Amino acid sequence: MIKPHILILGAGFGGMYVARELKALVKKDEIDVTIVNETNYFLFTPLLHEVATGALSPNSVAEPLREIFAGTNVRIVQGTIESINKKDKKITVLGDVNGDTIHHRVKHEIEYDFLVIATGATTNYYNIPGADIHTYPLKTLADAAFIRRRVIDSFEEAVMCSDPLVRAQLLSFVVVGGGPTGVEIISELAELIKGMVKRYYYNTKCRPDEAGSCGPEEPTLTLIHAGAELLQQFSPSLRKSASDRLVEAGITIHVGSAVTSVSPRGIELSNNTTISSSTVIWAAGVKPTIPPFEGTESEGNSPALVGGRLVVDEFFRLQGDEHIFALGDVAGYIDSTKTSDKPMTLPMLAQVAVGQARAVAKNIKSSINGKKLKSFTYHSKGSMVSIGQWFAIGEIFSMKIAGKLTWWIWRTIYLFKFISWKKRLRIVIDWTLDALYPRDITKL
Ligand SMILES: Cc1cc2nc3c(=O)[nH]c(=O)nc-3n(C[C@H](O)[C@H](O)[C@H](O)COP(=O)(O)OP(=O)(O)OC[C@H]3O[C@@H](n4cnc5c(N)ncnc54)[C@H](O)[C@@H]3O)c2cc1C
């Protein structure tokens, strides 16, 4: 018997969990599964801000796909998905080949019986001039490493700088975006910077040939948010606790002001304010990454979109194609349980993607066996946001919580979301070291 081939594009929360669920639901010799992903690891994005600020080491938050799927029928392909050919049921992937003297990319075609699109999202700069060139996004492991390096570099450069204006620019750290990612990164950045100033850079005001000392107040941290309130998805009391905590940490908050342009020297805001900074972190939003579909629109090859996301039916199948499923950030699954007049697509969250992955895997199994497919209803488990060390806010099953215990619950929940005990142990070690010692400022 020819085994159906399930080809999964993307090994994030959606794609990786579809493969894991298929592994549990269908016998190894009944299907073939392939995952194609840009990197050879699964990235745990919710703790990326801790890598960017030195609380966790980069490989603590990345789990190798070959380790997750060792001994299973899941084949791993590392490469860039170039296109999808719906008509011939195949995709094109570009893979790297680095020989002794040459580096080139090789094209591969992979056929499928069922395709799962889970390519997630990428940073959205909203066409703001300079934003894509002069800011630091936080979406990949490389992004987190760049941010950490940039922060350490800013201090090293400030030590050598005699011009007070340039020094102020170097020691001004700006985060754009007042959602969970922006709030988490700026609050951890405040922790990192506080420790750096206290222990290592207390004399940044002096050049190496001068005597004197620098006040620890010299670095500045600014959070910019275009909306009227930070963390809009939380209740007003929790929003207030969060912003009080940020202010206590020395962070200046600008709400209701959008960034209009970014240059190497800083940002311009819609209220005509200029903020000088050499380190602007962009956490203002993401947009779906959909691999191009081959063929023309008139041939019916262009998929339907909602808010830039692929429209899927209640079983996660792409409109007009029963062999293609899509989920996670890339899919515009419309939440029919919402009572509002306008249809609402589900939020771009890991918990949404994981919930959908279970439904997709079951529906693929049913499709193979010619059984009835099941629709999906999303039930939020609530959300939590950490605000530096020892403080978090959360709404779990309509219960509002904030403080040290919430922070501890937040950490414990995330710890147990990792796949392997090896990674959990590594994270506990990193967190323990972070509690006992100053953060490592080795510039890698
Ligand atoms: C910094 C940060 C913090 C977050 N914190 C939280 C949180 O606390 N809680 C929460 O619920 N959600 C959080 N999210 C959102 C969450 O990460 C996403 O909603 C979730 O990852 C979506 O899963 P996905 O499978 O759709 O996409 P992803 O997990 O992004 O996976 C997509 C995969 O596809 C791969 N890919 C994309 N294009 C190609 C291509 N052309 N070729 C090959 N591979 C490709 C990518 O490399 C990636 O591995 C956070 C996101 C970020 C960036």
The ligand as a Tripos MOL2 file, in Angstrom:
@<TRIPOS>MOLECULE
LIG
   53    58     1     0     0
SMALL
NO_CHARGES

@<TRIPOS>ATOM
      1 C1          9.0270   37.4110   20.9930 C.3       1 LIG1
      2 C2          7.7220   36.6750   20.9320 C.ar      1 LIG1
      3 C3          7.0690   36.3210   22.1010 C.ar      1 LIG1
      4 C4          5.8810   35.6210   22.0700 C.ar      1 LIG1
      5 N1          5.2760   35.2840   23.2370 N.ar      1 LIG1
      6 C5          4.1530   34.5570   23.2300 C.ar      1 LIG1
      7 C6          3.5560   34.1370   24.4460 C.ar      1 LIG1
      8 O1          4.0470   34.4470   25.5400 O.2       1 LIG1
      9 N2          2.4230   33.3870   24.3830 N.ar      1 LIG1
     10 C7          1.8470   33.0340   23.1890 C.ar      1 LIG1
     11 O2          0.8130   32.3400   23.1900 O.2       1 LIG1
     12 N3          2.3690   33.4300   22.0230 N.ar      1 LIG1
     13 C8          3.5150   34.1710   22.0030 C.ar      1 LIG1
     14 N4          4.0720   34.5830   20.8140 N.ar      1 LIG1
     15 C9          3.3860   34.2690   19.5550 C.3       1 LIG1
     16 C10         3.7320   32.8620   19.0910 C.3       1 LIG1
     17 O3          5.1110   32.7030   18.9800 O.3       1 LIG1
     18 C11         3.0870   32.5920   17.7340 C.3       1 LIG1
     19 O4          1.7260   32.9000   17.7600 O.3       1 LIG1
     20 C12         3.2620   31.1330   17.3630 C.3       1 LIG1
     21 O5          4.6250   30.8440   17.2720 O.3       1 LIG1
     22 C13         2.5580   30.8300   16.0400 C.3       1 LIG1
     23 O6          2.8640   29.5320   15.6550 O.3       1 LIG1
     24 P1          3.0330   29.2180   14.1020 P.3       1 LIG1
     25 O7          3.3100   27.7570   13.9900 O.co2     1 LIG1
     26 O8          1.9030   29.7720   13.3300 O.co2     1 LIG1
     27 O9          4.3260   30.0590   13.6610 O.3       1 LIG1
     28 P2          5.8090   29.9670   14.1830 P.3       1 LIG1
     29 O10         5.8820   29.3790   15.5280 O.co2     1 LIG1
     30 O11         6.4000   31.3100   13.9680 O.co2     1 LIG1
     31 O12         6.4880   28.9310   13.1800 O.3       1 LIG1
     32 C14         6.6700   29.1910   11.8290 C.3       1 LIG1
     33 C15         7.8430   28.3810   11.3410 C.3       1 LIG1
     34 O13         7.8960   28.4340    9.9260 O.3       1 LIG1
     35 C16         9.2090   28.6570    9.5010 C.3       1 LIG1
     36 N5          9.1480   29.3250    8.1930 N.ar      1 LIG1
     37 C17         8.4930   30.4610    7.8650 C.ar      1 LIG1
     38 N6          8.6570   30.7390    6.5540 N.ar      1 LIG1
     39 C18         9.4450   29.7560    6.0530 C.ar      1 LIG1
     40 C19         9.9790   29.4800    4.7600 C.ar      1 LIG1
     41 N7          9.7130   30.2500    3.6950 N.pl3     1 LIG1
     42 N8         10.7670   28.3940    4.6210 N.ar      1 LIG1
     43 C20        11.0400   27.5730    5.6750 C.ar      1 LIG1
     44 N9         10.5450   27.7740    6.9180 N.ar      1 LIG1
     45 C21         9.7580   28.8520    7.0990 C.ar      1 LIG1
     46 C22         9.8280   29.5280   10.5840 C.3       1 LIG1
     47 O14        11.2290   29.4040   10.5710 O.3       1 LIG1
     48 C23         9.1840   28.9340   11.8400 C.3       1 LIG1
     49 O15         9.9500   27.8920   12.3690 O.3       1 LIG1
     50 C24         5.2880   35.2850   20.8200 C.ar      1 LIG1
     51 C25         5.9310   35.6330   19.6290 C.ar      1 LIG1
     52 C26         7.1470   36.3220   19.6840 C.ar      1 LIG1
     53 C27         7.8340   36.6800   18.3930 C.3       1 LIG1
@<TRIPOS>BOND
     1     1     2 1
     2     2     3 ar
     3     2    52 ar
     4     3     4 ar
     5     4     5 ar
     6     4    50 ar
     7     5     6 ar
     8     6     7 ar
     9     6    13 1
    10     7     8 2
    11     7     9 ar
    12     9    10 ar
    13    10    11 2
    14    10    12 ar
    15    12    13 ar
    16    13    14 ar
    17    14    15 1
    18    14    50 ar
    19    15    16 1
    20    16    17 1
    21    16    18 1
    22    18    19 1
    23    18    20 1
    24    20    21 1
    25    20    22 1
    26    22    23 1
    27    23    24 1
    28    24    25 2
    29    24    26 1
    30    24    27 1
    31    27    28 1
    32    28    29 2
    33    28    30 1
    34    28    31 1
    35    31    32 1
    36    32    33 1
    37    33    34 1
    38    33    48 1
    39    34    35 1
    40    35    36 1
    41    35    46 1
    42    36    37 ar
    43    36    45 ar
    44    37    38 ar
    45    38    39 ar
    46    39    40 ar
    47    39    45 ar
    48    40    41 1
    49    40    42 ar
    50    42    43 ar
    51    43    44 ar
    52    44    45 ar
    53    46    47 1
    54    46    48 1
    55    48    49 1
    56    50    51 ar
    57    51    52 ar
    58    52    53 1
@<TRIPOS>SUBSTRUCTURE
     1 LIG1         1 GROUP 0 **** ****
